[in-house]
Structures are given as structure tokens and as C-alpha cells.
Amino acid sequence: MQLSQSRPGSLDALFHALADPTRRALVERLTRGPASVSALAEPMAMSLPAVLQHLQVLEASGLVCTEKVGRVRTCRLEPQALRTAESWITERRTLWERRLDRLGEYLARASDDPAPGRG
């Protein structure tokens, strides 16, 4: 499946959107509350069209939604999309912690048992 065909909120789209430092900065800013596109673009060292492209990727991923009222387009964060990524990461971390715990237990038992032919 190509990324452009990924459904909003899919892990591929989420991680693609978060892979770019500019988009992560936009998400970070939106954690403080909704903001207009021009307010988001102001501190960026890039053109407004470039910022809009980044926002389109964030919107396509489901991380950000925008609403236009009059001439002002306002962006806000969609927390559920971040929860999806957090859940996936947590599941992986839990899996690896269990595996490492079992390995630690195995190694502890192995070091307690004298090796055959020794002793």
C-alpha cells in the first residue's frame, strides 16, 4: 500500500507525518491549543505554501484537523491519533520488556547452575 493511499489514523500515515521535524514542531505547538495557519507559519523559516504542505500531511494522517471560518483557517490537534501511536508503541515496549525479563531469569538460573564437568 502506498502512503498516499493510507487511511487517516493508520500507523504508516502517523509515523510518516511524525518523521519530519517541522511537522513534529507543528504538532508540539498545537499541543498548547488551536492556532491559525498564519500563526503556525510565523516562527517557521519557510514559505506559507511549504507550511501548508506540512499541515496537509498532518491532516491526512489524522493528527490535525482544520476548520475554515471566513478567511481564517484554524488547526487543532486530534488527540486520538496520538493515542493510536502511543498504544502501538506501548504494546511493543511491553512485549520487549517481557522478553528481556524472561532472558534475565534464564541467565540468572544459568549462572546459578554449575556447568557440566566443572566442580
SULZIKA-V823118 format. One record per residue. N is the residue number from 1. D_LAST is the distance of its C-alpha to the last C-alpha in Angstrom with 1 decimal. Layout:
n->N d_last->D_LAST
n->N d_last->D_LAST
This chain:
n->1 d_last->59.5
n->2 d_last->61.1
n->3 d_last->60.7
n->4 d_last->64.5
n->5 d_last->64.3
n->6 d_last->61.5
n->7 d_last->62.7
n->8 d_last->63.0
n->9 d_last->59.9
n->10 d_last->57.6
n->11 d_last->54.4
n->12 d_last->55.4
n->13 d_last->58.7
n->14 d_last->57.0
n->15 d_last->54.4
n->16 d_last->57.0
n->17 d_last->59.2
n->18 d_last->56.6
n->19 d_last->55.3
n->20 d_last->58.3
n->21 d_last->58.4
n->22 d_last->62.2
n->23 d_last->61.8
n->24 d_last->58.9
n->25 d_last->61.3
n->26 d_last->64.0
n->27 d_last->61.7
n->28 d_last->60.7
n->29 d_last->64.4
n->30 d_last->65.2
n->31 d_last->62.6
n->32 d_last->65.2
n->33 d_last->67.8
n->34 d_last->70.3
n->35 d_last->72.0
n->36 d_last->74.7
n->37 d_last->73.9
n->38 d_last->75.9
n->39 d_last->73.9
n->40 d_last->70.6
n->41 d_last->72.0
n->42 d_last->73.4
n->43 d_last->70.3
n->44 d_last->69.1
n->45 d_last->69.8
n->46 d_last->71.0
n->47 d_last->74.1
n->48 d_last->75.0
n->49 d_last->74.7
n->50 d_last->71.2
n->51 d_last->70.2
n->52 d_last->71.9
n->53 d_last->69.8
n->54 d_last->66.6
n->55 d_last->68.0
n->56 d_last->68.8
n->57 d_last->65.1
n->58 d_last->64.1
n->59 d_last->66.7
n->60 d_last->65.7
n->61 d_last->62.1
n->62 d_last->63.3
n->63 d_last->62.1
n->64 d_last->65.7
n->65 d_last->69.0
n->66 d_last->72.4
n->67 d_last->75.8
n->68 d_last->79.0
n->69 d_last->81.7
n->70 d_last->84.8
n->71 d_last->83.8
n->72 d_last->80.5
n->73 d_last->77.3
n->74 d_last->74.6
n->75 d_last->70.9
n->76 d_last->68.4
n->77 d_last->64.8
n->78 d_last->63.7
n->79 d_last->60.6
n->80 d_last->59.7
n->81 d_last->58.8
n->82 d_last->56.4
n->83 d_last->54.9
n->84 d_last->54.3
n->85 d_last->52.3
n->86 d_last->50.5
n->87 d_last->49.6
n->88 d_last->48.2
n->89 d_last->46.1
n->90 d_last->44.8
n->91 d_last->43.8
n->92 d_last->41.8
n->93 d_last->40.2
n->94 d_last->39.2
n->95 d_last->37.7
n->96 d_last->35.6
n->97 d_last->34.5
n->98 d_last->33.3
n->99 d_last->31.4
n->100 d_last->29.8
n->101 d_last->28.9
n->102 d_last->27.2
n->103 d_last->25.3
n->104 d_last->24.3
n->105 d_last->23.1
n->106 d_last->21.2
n->107 d_last->19.4
n->108 d_last->18.7
n->109 d_last->17.2
n->110 d_last->15.1
n->111 d_last->13.8
n->112 d_last->13.0
n->113 d_last->11.0
n->114 d_last->7.4
n->115 d_last->8.1
n->116 d_last->8.2
n->117 d_last->6.7
n->118 d_last->3.7
n->119 d_last->0.0
